[in-house]
Amino acid sequence: MIPSTNIIAGADATRTLASRVAGLLGRGDVVLLHGDLGAGKTTFVQGLAAALGVAEDIQSPTFTIVQEHHSSLGTLFHVDLYRLVD
C-alpha cells in the first residue's frame, strides 16, 4: 500500500512512484494532481503513462489543455486546467 504522503527526491523517484500507482488503477479511474508549475505533475504522468504501456512522448498539455495517449490497456487523458479560470 502506498502511503498518502510521499517525499520524492527527483524525477526518477517521481516516475517510480507513478508506476506503483499505475498498478493500483483500474479502467475509468481518475488521478488528480495539484501543484505549482514545476512541481513534477507531468513527470508523474510520464511515469504513469510508461507503466500503462503508452509508447509516445508525454509533454505538458498546458496550451492544448487535453492530450490523449493510447495503449493496449486503454486511453490516458492528460488534462491541464491551469489556464482555465472556471
N, CA, C and O atoms as a CHARMM CRD file, in Angstrom:
* protein
*
  344
    1    1 MET  N      0.83700  -1.17900   0.00000 PROA 1      0.00000
    2    1 MET  CA     0.00000   0.00000   0.00000 PROA 1      0.00000
    3    1 MET  C      0.88200   1.24300   0.00000 PROA 1      0.00000
    4    1 MET  O      1.85700   1.32100   0.74800 PROA 1      0.00000
    5    2 ILE  N      0.53700   2.20800  -0.83900 PROA 2      0.00000
    6    2 ILE  CA     1.28100   3.46100  -0.92200 PROA 2      0.00000
    7    2 ILE  C      0.72500   4.42600   0.12200 PROA 2      0.00000
    8    2 ILE  O     -0.48300   4.65800   0.15200 PROA 2      0.00000
    9    3 PRO  N      1.57500   4.99400   0.97600 PROA 3      0.00000
   10    3 PRO  CA     1.06900   5.97100   1.95000 PROA 3      0.00000
   11    3 PRO  C      0.53000   7.21100   1.25400 PROA 3      0.00000
   12    3 PRO  O      0.88200   7.48200   0.10600 PROA 3      0.00000
   13    4 SER  N     -0.31800   7.96200   1.93900 PROA 4      0.00000
   14    4 SER  CA    -0.95000   9.12800   1.32900 PROA 4      0.00000
   15    4 SER  C      0.01700  10.29100   1.16500 PROA 4      0.00000
   16    4 SER  O     -0.26100  11.20400   0.38700 PROA 4      0.00000
   17    5 THR  N      1.12400  10.28700   1.86000 PROA 5      0.00000
   18    5 THR  CA     2.11900  11.34800   1.73500 PROA 5      0.00000
   19    5 THR  C      3.46400  10.72100   1.40900 PROA 5      0.00000
   20    5 THR  O      3.90500   9.78400   2.07400 PROA 5      0.00000
   21    6 ASN  N      4.10700  11.25100   0.38100 PROA 6      0.00000
   22    6 ASN  CA     5.41800  10.76100  -0.02300 PROA 6      0.00000
   23    6 ASN  C      6.33600  11.94500  -0.24500 PROA 6      0.00000
   24    6 ASN  O      5.93700  12.94200  -0.84700 PROA 6      0.00000
   25    7 ILE  N      7.55000  11.84000   0.23300 PROA 7      0.00000
   26    7 ILE  CA     8.57100  12.83400  -0.07200 PROA 7      0.00000
   27    7 ILE  C      9.42300  12.22500  -1.17400 PROA 7      0.00000
   28    7 ILE  O     10.05600  11.18600  -0.98700 PROA 7      0.00000
   29    8 ILE  N      9.42900  12.88200  -2.31500 PROA 8      0.00000
   30    8 ILE  CA    10.07900  12.34900  -3.50600 PROA 8      0.00000
   31    8 ILE  C     11.33800  13.15400  -3.79800 PROA 8      0.00000
   32    8 ILE  O     11.31400  14.38400  -3.78600 PROA 8      0.00000
   33    9 ALA  N     12.42300  12.46300  -4.05800 PROA 9      0.00000
   34    9 ALA  CA    13.69900  13.11800  -4.34400 PROA 9      0.00000
   35    9 ALA  C     14.03300  12.97700  -5.82100 PROA 9      0.00000
   36    9 ALA  O     14.78400  12.08000  -6.20400 PROA 9      0.00000
   37   10 GLY  N     13.48400  13.84800  -6.64600 PROA 10     0.00000
   38   10 GLY  CA    13.87100  13.88300  -8.04400 PROA 10     0.00000
   39   10 GLY  C     12.89300  13.23500  -9.00000 PROA 10     0.00000
   40   10 GLY  O     11.93300  12.57400  -8.60500 PROA 10     0.00000
   41   11 ALA  N     13.17700  13.45400 -10.28500 PROA 11     0.00000
   42   11 ALA  CA    12.29300  13.00000 -11.35500 PROA 11     0.00000
   43   11 ALA  C     12.21000  11.47700 -11.43700 PROA 11     0.00000
   44   11 ALA  O     11.12400  10.93600 -11.64300 PROA 11     0.00000
   45   12 ASP  N     13.32100  10.78200 -11.28100 PROA 12     0.00000
   46   12 ASP  CA    13.29400   9.31900 -11.37100 PROA 12     0.00000
   47   12 ASP  C     12.42300   8.71500 -10.27400 PROA 12     0.00000
   48   12 ASP  O     11.65900   7.78200 -10.52400 PROA 12     0.00000
   49   13 ALA  N     12.53900   9.24800  -9.06300 PROA 13     0.00000
   50   13 ALA  CA    11.71200   8.75100  -7.95500 PROA 13     0.00000
   51   13 ALA  C     10.24300   9.07000  -8.18300 PROA 13     0.00000
   52   13 ALA  O      9.37000   8.29300  -7.79600 PROA 13     0.00000
   53   14 THR  N      9.96600  10.20800  -8.80900 PROA 14     0.00000
   54   14 THR  CA     8.57800  10.57300  -9.12500 PROA 14     0.00000
   55   14 THR  C      7.99200   9.59200 -10.13100 PROA 14     0.00000
   56   14 THR  O      6.85700   9.14200  -9.97500 PROA 14     0.00000
   57   15 ARG  N      8.76300   9.26100 -11.16200 PROA 15     0.00000
   58   15 ARG  CA     8.29100   8.29300 -12.16400 PROA 15     0.00000
   59   15 ARG  C      8.11000   6.90800 -11.55100 PROA 15     0.00000
   60   15 ARG  O      7.17700   6.19100 -11.91300 PROA 15     0.00000
   61   16 THR  N      8.98800   6.52400 -10.63000 PROA 16     0.00000
   62   16 THR  CA     8.87300   5.22800  -9.95800 PROA 16     0.00000
   63   16 THR  C      7.60600   5.16300  -9.11800 PROA 16     0.00000
   64   16 THR  O      6.89200   4.16000  -9.14600 PROA 16     0.00000
   65   17 LEU  N      7.32500   6.21900  -8.37600 PROA 17     0.00000
   66   17 LEU  CA     6.08800   6.25600  -7.59100 PROA 17     0.00000
   67   17 LEU  C      4.87600   6.15000  -8.51000 PROA 17     0.00000
   68   17 LEU  O      3.92700   5.42300  -8.21800 PROA 17     0.00000
   69   18 ALA  N      4.91500   6.88000  -9.62100 PROA 18     0.00000
   70   18 ALA  CA     3.79700   6.85600 -10.57400 PROA 18     0.00000
   71   18 ALA  C      3.57900   5.45100 -11.12600 PROA 18     0.00000
   72   18 ALA  O      2.43600   5.03500 -11.31600 PROA 18     0.00000
   73   19 SER  N      4.64500   4.72500 -11.38400 PROA 19     0.00000
   74   19 SER  CA     4.48600   3.35600 -11.89800 PROA 19     0.00000
   75   19 SER  C      3.85700   2.45400 -10.84100 PROA 19     0.00000
   76   19 SER  O      3.10900   1.53900 -11.18100 PROA 19     0.00000
   77   20 ARG  N      4.14700   2.69700  -9.57600 PROA 20     0.00000
   78   20 ARG  CA     3.50000   1.94400  -8.49000 PROA 20     0.00000
   79   20 ARG  C      2.01300   2.28600  -8.42600 PROA 20     0.00000
   80   20 ARG  O      1.17400   1.40600  -8.23700 PROA 20     0.00000
   81   21 VAL  N      1.70000   3.55200  -8.58100 PROA 21     0.00000
   82   21 VAL  CA     0.29700   3.97500  -8.58000 PROA 21     0.00000
   83   21 VAL  C     -0.44400   3.34800  -9.75600 PROA 21     0.00000
   84   21 VAL  O     -1.59300   2.93000  -9.61500 PROA 21     0.00000
   85   22 ALA  N      0.20600   3.28300 -10.90900 PROA 22     0.00000
   86   22 ALA  CA    -0.41800   2.70400 -12.10400 PROA 22     0.00000
   87   22 ALA  C     -0.88900   1.27800 -11.83700 PROA 22     0.00000
   88   22 ALA  O     -1.92700   0.85700 -12.34700 PROA 22     0.00000
   89   23 GLY  N     -0.13500   0.54700 -11.04900 PROA 23     0.00000
   90   23 GLY  CA    -0.50200  -0.82500 -10.72100 PROA 23     0.00000
   91   23 GLY  C     -1.75700  -0.93800  -9.86900 PROA 23     0.00000
   92   23 GLY  O     -2.34700  -2.01300  -9.76400 PROA 23     0.00000
   93   24 LEU  N     -2.16100   0.15900  -9.26800 PROA 24     0.00000
   94   24 LEU  CA    -3.35900   0.17600  -8.42100 PROA 24     0.00000
   95   24 LEU  C     -4.60600   0.63500  -9.17000 PROA 24     0.00000
   96   24 LEU  O     -5.71900   0.53600  -8.65400 PROA 24     0.00000
   97   25 LEU  N     -4.41400   1.13400 -10.38400 PROA 25     0.00000
   98   25 LEU  CA    -5.52400   1.74000 -11.11700 PROA 25     0.00000
   99   25 LEU  C     -6.30600   0.72200 -11.92800 PROA 25     0.00000
  100   25 LEU  O     -5.77300  -0.28700 -12.38900 PROA 25     0.00000
  101   26 GLY  N     -7.58500   1.02100 -12.08500 PROA 26     0.00000
  102   26 GLY  CA    -8.44700   0.23900 -12.95300 PROA 26     0.00000
  103   26 GLY  C     -9.01800   1.13100 -14.03100 PROA 26     0.00000
  104   26 GLY  O     -8.92900   2.35500 -13.94500 PROA 26     0.00000
  105   27 ARG  N     -9.59900   0.52600 -15.03600 PROA 27     0.00000
  106   27 ARG  CA   -10.19400   1.27000 -16.14900 PROA 27     0.00000
  107   27 ARG  C    -11.21800   2.26600 -15.59000 PROA 27     0.00000
  108   27 ARG  O    -12.07800   1.89700 -14.78900 PROA 27     0.00000
  109   28 GLY  N    -11.11800   3.51800 -16.01500 PROA 28     0.00000
  110   28 GLY  CA   -12.05300   4.55800 -15.58700 PROA 28     0.00000
  111   28 GLY  C    -11.62900   5.32500 -14.34800 PROA 28     0.00000
  112   28 GLY  O    -12.28500   6.29800 -13.97800 PROA 28     0.00000
  113   29 ASP  N    -10.54400   4.91100 -13.69400 PROA 29     0.00000
  114   29 ASP  CA   -10.06900   5.64200 -12.51800 PROA 29     0.00000
  115   29 ASP  C     -9.53300   7.01100 -12.91800 PROA 29     0.00000
  116   29 ASP  O     -9.06100   7.20400 -14.03800 PROA 29     0.00000
  117   30 VAL  N     -9.61100   7.94300 -11.99900 PROA 30     0.00000
  118   30 VAL  CA    -9.13700   9.31000 -12.21700 PROA 30     0.00000
  119   30 VAL  C     -8.08900   9.62500 -11.16200 PROA 30     0.00000
  120   30 VAL  O     -8.28700   9.35600  -9.97800 PROA 30     0.00000
  121   31 VAL  N     -6.97600  10.19300 -11.59800 PROA 31     0.00000
  122   31 VAL  CA    -5.92600  10.65400 -10.69100 PROA 31     0.00000
  123   31 VAL  C     -5.84100  12.16000 -10.85100 PROA 31     0.00000
  124   31 VAL  O     -5.63300  12.66000 -11.95700 PROA 31     0.00000
  125   32 LEU  N     -6.00100  12.88200  -9.75800 PROA 32     0.00000
  126   32 LEU  CA    -5.91400  14.34400  -9.78700 PROA 32     0.00000
  127   32 LEU  C     -4.59800  14.77400  -9.15800 PROA 32     0.00000
  128   32 LEU  O     -4.25100  14.34200  -8.05900 PROA 32     0.00000
  129   33 LEU  N     -3.87700  15.62100  -9.86000 PROA 33     0.00000
  130   33 LEU  CA    -2.60500  16.14900  -9.36500 PROA 33     0.00000
  131   33 LEU  C     -2.73600  17.65500  -9.24600 PROA 33     0.00000
  132   33 LEU  O     -3.22600  18.31800 -10.16100 PROA 33     0.00000
  133   34 HSD  N     -2.30300  18.19000  -8.12900 PROA 34     0.00000
  134   34 HSD  CA    -2.38300  19.63200  -7.89200 PROA 34     0.00000
  135   34 HSD  C     -1.01900  20.10300  -7.41600 PROA 34     0.00000
  136   34 HSD  O     -0.43100  19.50300  -6.51700 PROA 34     0.00000
  137   35 GLY  N     -0.51700  21.16900  -8.01100 PROA 35     0.00000
  138   35 GLY  CA     0.77200  21.69300  -7.58300 PROA 35     0.00000
  139   35 GLY  C      1.17900  22.87300  -8.43400 PROA 35     0.00000
  140   35 GLY  O      0.61900  23.11600  -9.50400 PROA 35     0.00000
  141   36 ASP  N      2.15600  23.59700  -7.94600 PROA 36     0.00000
  142   36 ASP  CA     2.67800  24.74700  -8.67300 PROA 36     0.00000
  143   36 ASP  C      3.36000  24.30600  -9.95800 PROA 36     0.00000
  144   36 ASP  O      3.65600  23.12500 -10.13800 PROA 36     0.00000
  145   37 LEU  N      3.60900  25.25900 -10.85000 PROA 37     0.00000
  146   37 LEU  CA     4.39200  24.97800 -12.05400 PROA 37     0.00000
  147   37 LEU  C      5.74600  24.42100 -11.62500 PROA 37     0.00000
  148   37 LEU  O      6.38700  24.94900 -10.71700 PROA 37     0.00000
  149   38 GLY  N      6.16600  23.36500 -12.27800 PROA 38     0.00000
  150   38 GLY  CA     7.45900  22.76300 -11.95900 PROA 38     0.00000
  151   38 GLY  C      7.43600  21.79700 -10.78700 PROA 38     0.00000
  152   38 GLY  O      8.48900  21.34000 -10.34300 PROA 38     0.00000
  153   39 ALA  N      6.24300  21.47800 -10.27500 PROA 39     0.00000
  154   39 ALA  CA     6.13600  20.59700  -9.11600 PROA 39     0.00000
  155   39 ALA  C      6.37700  19.13000  -9.46200 PROA 39     0.00000
  156   39 ALA  O      6.65700  18.32600  -8.57200 PROA 39     0.00000
  157   40 GLY  N      6.27300  18.77200 -10.73700 PROA 40     0.00000
  158   40 GLY  CA     6.50900  17.39000 -11.14200 PROA 40     0.00000
  159   40 GLY  C      5.26600  16.65700 -11.59100 PROA 40     0.00000
  160   40 GLY  O      5.27700  15.43100 -11.69500 PROA 40     0.00000
  161   41 LYS  N      4.19500  17.38100 -11.85900 PROA 41     0.00000
  162   41 LYS  CA     2.95100  16.73100 -12.28000 PROA 41     0.00000
  163   41 LYS  C      3.11700  15.99100 -13.60700 PROA 41     0.00000
  164   41 LYS  O      2.69600  14.84200 -13.73300 PROA 41     0.00000
  165   42 THR  N      3.72300  16.63800 -14.58600 PROA 42     0.00000
  166   42 THR  CA     3.93000  15.98800 -15.87900 PROA 42     0.00000
  167   42 THR  C      4.93400  14.85200 -15.74600 PROA 42     0.00000
  168   42 THR  O      4.78900  13.82900 -16.41500 PROA 42     0.00000
  169   43 THR  N      5.92400  15.00100 -14.92000 PROA 43     0.00000
  170   43 THR  CA     6.88400  13.92400 -14.67000 PROA 43     0.00000
  171   43 THR  C      6.15800  12.71100 -14.10100 PROA 43     0.00000
  172   43 THR  O      6.44900  11.57700 -14.48300 PROA 43     0.00000
  173   44 PHE  N      5.22300  12.94000 -13.19500 PROA 44     0.00000
  174   44 PHE  CA     4.41000  11.86000 -12.64200 PROA 44     0.00000
  175   44 PHE  C      3.61700  11.17400 -13.75500 PROA 44     0.00000
  176   44 PHE  O      3.58100   9.94600 -13.83000 PROA 44     0.00000
  177   45 VAL  N      2.98200  11.96900 -14.61700 PROA 45     0.00000
  178   45 VAL  CA     2.19200  11.40800 -15.71500 PROA 45     0.00000
  179   45 VAL  C      3.08500  10.62000 -16.67000 PROA 45     0.00000
  180   45 VAL  O      2.65100   9.60900 -17.22200 PROA 45     0.00000
  181   46 GLN  N      4.32100  11.06500 -16.87400 PROA 46     0.00000
  182   46 GLN  CA     5.25100  10.31300 -17.71600 PROA 46     0.00000
  183   46 GLN  C      5.47900   8.91200 -17.15100 PROA 46     0.00000
  184   46 GLN  O      5.46900   7.93100 -17.89400 PROA 46     0.00000
  185   47 GLY  N      5.68300   8.82000 -15.84900 PROA 47     0.00000
  186   47 GLY  CA     5.88000   7.52000 -15.21100 PROA 47     0.00000
  187   47 GLY  C      4.62700   6.67300 -15.25900 PROA 47     0.00000
  188   47 GLY  O      4.69600   5.46400 -15.48400 PROA 47     0.00000
  189   48 LEU  N      3.48900   7.29800 -15.05100 PROA 48     0.00000
  190   48 LEU  CA     2.20100   6.61000 -15.10600 PROA 48     0.00000
  191   48 LEU  C      1.96600   6.05600 -16.50500 PROA 48     0.00000
  192   48 LEU  O      1.60300   4.89200 -16.67200 PROA 48     0.00000
  193   49 ALA  N      2.17900   6.90300 -17.50400 PROA 49     0.00000
  194   49 ALA  CA     1.96000   6.50000 -18.89700 PROA 49     0.00000
  195   49 ALA  C      2.88100   5.34900 -19.29100 PROA 49     0.00000
  196   49 ALA  O      2.44200   4.39800 -19.93800 PROA 49     0.00000
  197   50 ALA  N      4.13600   5.42700 -18.91100 PROA 50     0.00000
  198   50 ALA  CA     5.08300   4.35500 -19.24100 PROA 50     0.00000
  199   50 ALA  C      4.63200   3.03400 -18.63200 PROA 50     0.00000
  200   50 ALA  O      4.69200   1.99100 -19.28400 PROA 50     0.00000
  201   51 ALA  N      4.18100   3.08000 -17.38600 PROA 51     0.00000
  202   51 ALA  CA     3.72500   1.86400 -16.71200 PROA 51     0.00000
  203   51 ALA  C      2.44500   1.31600 -17.33800 PROA 51     0.00000
  204   51 ALA  O      2.17300   0.11900 -17.25200 PROA 51     0.00000
  205   52 LEU  N      1.66700   2.18300 -17.96100 PROA 52     0.00000
  206   52 LEU  CA     0.42400   1.76000 -18.60300 PROA 52     0.00000
  207   52 LEU  C      0.63500   1.37300 -20.07300 PROA 52     0.00000
  208   52 LEU  O     -0.31900   1.04500 -20.77800 PROA 52     0.00000
  209   53 GLY  N      1.88100   1.41400 -20.52200 PROA 53     0.00000
  210   53 GLY  CA     2.19000   0.96500 -21.87200 PROA 53     0.00000
  211   53 GLY  C      2.05800   2.01200 -22.95200 PROA 53     0.00000
  212   53 GLY  O      2.00800   1.67200 -24.13400 PROA 53     0.00000
  213   54 VAL  N      1.99800   3.28600 -22.57500 PROA 54     0.00000
  214   54 VAL  CA     1.93600   4.36000 -23.57200 PROA 54     0.00000
  215   54 VAL  C      3.33800   4.53500 -24.14100 PROA 54     0.00000
  216   54 VAL  O      4.29300   4.76100 -23.39800 PROA 54     0.00000
  217   55 ALA  N      3.45900   4.43200 -25.45600 PROA 55     0.00000
  218   55 ALA  CA     4.77300   4.49000 -26.10700 PROA 55     0.00000
  219   55 ALA  C      5.17600   5.90800 -26.48900 PROA 55     0.00000
  220   55 ALA  O      6.36600   6.18900 -26.63500 PROA 55     0.00000
  221   56 GLU  N      4.21600   6.80000 -26.65300 PROA 56     0.00000
  222   56 GLU  CA     4.53900   8.14400 -27.13700 PROA 56     0.00000
  223   56 GLU  C      5.09200   9.04600 -26.03400 PROA 56     0.00000
  224   56 GLU  O      4.94100   8.76600 -24.84500 PROA 56     0.00000
  225   57 ASP  N      5.72800  10.12000 -26.45300 PROA 57     0.00000
  226   57 ASP  CA     6.32500  11.09200 -25.54600 PROA 57     0.00000
  227   57 ASP  C      5.23000  11.87100 -24.82600 PROA 57     0.00000
  228   57 ASP  O      4.26000  12.29600 -25.45400 PROA 57     0.00000
  229   58 ILE  N      5.37200  12.06100 -23.53500 PROA 58     0.00000
  230   58 ILE  CA     4.39100  12.79100 -22.73400 PROA 58     0.00000
  231   58 ILE  C      4.92400  14.18900 -22.45400 PROA 58     0.00000
  232   58 ILE  O      5.98700  14.35200 -21.85600 PROA 58     0.00000
  233   59 GLN  N      4.17800  15.18700 -22.89000 PROA 59     0.00000
  234   59 GLN  CA     4.50200  16.59000 -22.64500 PROA 59     0.00000
  235   59 GLN  C      3.35000  17.22900 -21.87900 PROA 59     0.00000
  236   59 GLN  O      2.24000  16.69700 -21.87000 PROA 59     0.00000
  237   60 SER  N      3.60300  18.35200 -21.24600 PROA 60     0.00000
  238   60 SER  CA     2.54700  19.06600 -20.53700 PROA 60     0.00000
  239   60 SER  C      1.52800  19.60400 -21.53100 PROA 60     0.00000
  240   60 SER  O      1.90200  20.20900 -22.53600 PROA 60     0.00000
  241   61 PRO  N      0.23700  19.38800 -21.25800 PROA 61     0.00000
  242   61 PRO  CA    -0.80500  19.89800 -22.15900 PROA 61     0.00000
  243   61 PRO  C     -1.25300  21.31600 -21.78800 PROA 61     0.00000
  244   61 PRO  O     -2.42000  21.65600 -21.98200 PROA 61     0.00000
  245   62 THR  N     -0.35700  22.14100 -21.26400 PROA 62     0.00000
  246   62 THR  CA    -0.71800  23.47600 -20.80000 PROA 62     0.00000
  247   62 THR  C     -1.43800  24.28200 -21.86700 PROA 62     0.00000
  248   62 THR  O     -2.41000  24.97200 -21.56100 PROA 62     0.00000
  249   63 PHE  N     -0.98900  24.21000 -23.10000 PROA 63     0.00000
  250   63 PHE  CA    -1.59500  25.02600 -24.14800 PROA 63     0.00000
  251   63 PHE  C     -2.66100  24.27500 -24.93800 PROA 63     0.00000
  252   63 PHE  O     -3.55300  24.89600 -25.51600 PROA 63     0.00000
  253   64 THR  N     -2.57900  22.94900 -24.96700 PROA 64     0.00000
  254   64 THR  CA    -3.59400  22.17100 -25.67700 PROA 64     0.00000
  255   64 THR  C     -4.74400  21.78200 -24.75700 PROA 64     0.00000
  256   64 THR  O     -5.80300  21.37900 -25.23800 PROA 64     0.00000
  257   65 ILE  N     -4.56500  21.89000 -23.48700 PROA 65     0.00000
  258   65 ILE  CA    -5.49600  21.57900 -22.39400 PROA 65     0.00000
  259   65 ILE  C     -5.69100  20.07400 -22.22200 PROA 65     0.00000
  260   65 ILE  O     -5.61300  19.58200 -21.09600 PROA 65     0.00000
  261   66 VAL  N     -5.94300  19.32000 -23.30600 PROA 66     0.00000
  262   66 VAL  CA    -6.15000  17.87100 -23.19000 PROA 66     0.00000
  263   66 VAL  C     -5.29000  17.14100 -24.21800 PROA 66     0.00000
  264   66 VAL  O     -5.24300  17.52300 -25.38800 PROA 66     0.00000
  265   67 GLN  N     -4.62100  16.10100 -23.77400 PROA 67     0.00000
  266   67 GLN  CA    -3.90300  15.20900 -24.68100 PROA 67     0.00000
  267   67 GLN  C     -4.38300  13.79200 -24.41800 PROA 67     0.00000
  268   67 GLN  O     -4.55600  13.39200 -23.26600 PROA 67     0.00000
  269   68 GLU  N     -4.59600  13.03700 -25.48000 PROA 68     0.00000
  270   68 GLU  CA    -4.97300  11.62900 -25.37900 PROA 68     0.00000
  271   68 GLU  C     -3.76900  10.77300 -25.72400 PROA 68     0.00000
  272   68 GLU  O     -3.06900  11.02300 -26.70500 PROA 68     0.00000
  273   69 HSD  N     -3.54100   9.76700 -24.90800 PROA 69     0.00000
  274   69 HSD  CA    -2.44300   8.82800 -25.14500 PROA 69     0.00000
  275   69 HSD  C     -3.02700   7.42400 -25.08800 PROA 69     0.00000
  276   69 HSD  O     -3.69300   7.06200 -24.11900 PROA 69     0.00000
  277   70 HSD  N     -2.77600   6.63500 -26.12900 PROA 70     0.00000
  278   70 HSD  CA    -3.38400   5.31500 -26.24000 PROA 70     0.00000
  279   70 HSD  C     -2.36600   4.20300 -25.99200 PROA 70     0.00000
  280   70 HSD  O     -1.19000   4.31900 -26.33900 PROA 70     0.00000
  281   71 SER  N     -2.84900   3.13400 -25.38700 PROA 71     0.00000
  282   71 SER  CA    -2.05000   1.92500 -25.21400 PROA 71     0.00000
  283   71 SER  C     -2.99200   0.73100 -25.31800 PROA 71     0.00000
  284   71 SER  O     -4.20100   0.89600 -25.48100 PROA 71     0.00000
  285   72 SER  N     -2.43800  -0.45000 -25.22400 PROA 72     0.00000
  286   72 SER  CA    -3.27300  -1.65300 -25.28700 PROA 72     0.00000
  287   72 SER  C     -4.19100  -1.76800 -24.06900 PROA 72     0.00000
  288   72 SER  O     -5.16800  -2.51500 -24.09700 PROA 72     0.00000
  289   73 LEU  N     -3.87900  -1.03200 -23.00500 PROA 73     0.00000
  290   73 LEU  CA    -4.70400  -1.06300 -21.79600 PROA 73     0.00000
  291   73 LEU  C     -5.84200  -0.05000 -21.82100 PROA 73     0.00000
  292   73 LEU  O     -6.73400  -0.10000 -20.97500 PROA 73     0.00000
  293   74 GLY  N     -5.81900   0.86400 -22.77900 PROA 74     0.00000
  294   74 GLY  CA    -6.86600   1.87700 -22.85800 PROA 74     0.00000
  295   74 GLY  C     -6.30500   3.24000 -23.20900 PROA 74     0.00000
  296   74 GLY  O     -5.22000   3.35300 -23.77900 PROA 74     0.00000
  297   75 THR  N     -7.05600   4.27000 -22.86200 PROA 75     0.00000
  298   75 THR  CA    -6.68200   5.64900 -23.18600 PROA 75     0.00000
  299   75 THR  C     -6.39500   6.42000 -21.90800 PROA 75     0.00000
  300   75 THR  O     -7.16200   6.37000 -20.94600 PROA 75     0.00000
  301   76 LEU  N     -5.27700   7.13200 -21.91700 PROA 76     0.00000
  302   76 LEU  CA    -4.90800   8.02100 -20.82800 PROA 76     0.00000
  303   76 LEU  C     -5.20400   9.43600 -21.29000 PROA 76     0.00000
  304   76 LEU  O     -4.66100   9.88700 -22.29900 PROA 76     0.00000
  305   77 PHE  N     -6.05400  10.13600 -20.56700 PROA 77     0.00000
  306   77 PHE  CA    -6.34100  11.53700 -20.85400 PROA 77     0.00000
  307   77 PHE  C     -5.51100  12.38200 -19.89700 PROA 77     0.00000
  308   77 PHE  O     -5.67900  12.30100 -18.68000 PROA 77     0.00000
  309   78 HSD  N     -4.62100  13.18900 -20.45100 PROA 78     0.00000
  310   78 HSD  CA    -3.77400  14.08000 -19.66100 PROA 78     0.00000
  311   78 HSD  C     -4.34300  15.48700 -19.82900 PROA 78     0.00000
  312   78 HSD  O     -4.27000  16.06700 -20.91300 PROA 78     0.00000
  313   79 VAL  N     -4.90600  16.02900 -18.75800 PROA 79     0.00000
  314   79 VAL  CA    -5.62300  17.29800 -18.79900 PROA 79     0.00000
  315   79 VAL  C     -4.90700  18.30200 -17.90900 PROA 79     0.00000
  316   79 VAL  O     -4.52000  17.97800 -16.78600 PROA 79     0.00000
  317   80 ASP  N     -4.73300  19.50600 -18.40300 PROA 80     0.00000
  318   80 ASP  CA    -4.12100  20.58700 -17.62500 PROA 80     0.00000
  319   80 ASP  C     -5.11200  21.73900 -17.54600 PROA 80     0.00000
  320   80 ASP  O     -5.41200  22.37900 -18.55400 PROA 80     0.00000
  321   81 LEU  N     -5.61500  21.99800 -16.35700 PROA 81     0.00000
  322   81 LEU  CA    -6.63400  23.04200 -16.16400 PROA 81     0.00000
  323   81 LEU  C     -6.02900  24.33100 -15.62200 PROA 81     0.00000
  324   81 LEU  O     -6.76000  25.21700 -15.18000 PROA 81     0.00000
  325   82 TYR  N     -4.70400  24.44700 -15.64900 PROA 82     0.00000
  326   82 TYR  CA    -4.00900  25.59000 -15.06200 PROA 82     0.00000
  327   82 TYR  C     -4.47100  26.93200 -15.61700 PROA 82     0.00000
  328   82 TYR  O     -4.63400  27.88900 -14.86100 PROA 82     0.00000
  329   83 ARG  N     -4.68100  27.01300 -16.91700 PROA 83     0.00000
  330   83 ARG  CA    -5.03100  28.29300 -17.54900 PROA 83     0.00000
  331   83 ARG  C     -6.52100  28.58100 -17.54600 PROA 83     0.00000
  332   83 ARG  O     -6.92900  29.66300 -17.96700 PROA 83     0.00000
  333   84 LEU  N     -7.34400  27.65400 -17.08800 PROA 84     0.00000
  334   84 LEU  CA    -8.79000  27.87400 -17.07000 PROA 84     0.00000
  335   84 LEU  C     -9.21400  28.55700 -15.77400 PROA 84     0.00000
  336   84 LEU  O     -8.78800  28.17000 -14.68600 PROA 84     0.00000
  337   85 VAL  N    -10.04100  29.55800 -15.90400 PROA 85     0.00000
  338   85 VAL  CA   -10.49800  30.30500 -14.73000 PROA 85     0.00000
  339   85 VAL  C    -11.65300  29.57600 -14.04200 PROA 85     0.00000
  340   85 VAL  O    -11.66000  29.42200 -12.82100 PROA 85     0.00000
  341   86 ASP  N    -12.62600  29.12900 -14.83600 PROA 86     0.00000
  342   86 ASP  CA   -13.77400  28.40700 -14.26000 PROA 86     0.00000
  343   86 ASP  C    -14.32000  27.39900 -15.24500 PROA 86     0.00000
  344   86 ASP  O    -15.28500  26.69800 -14.93900 PROA 86     0.00000
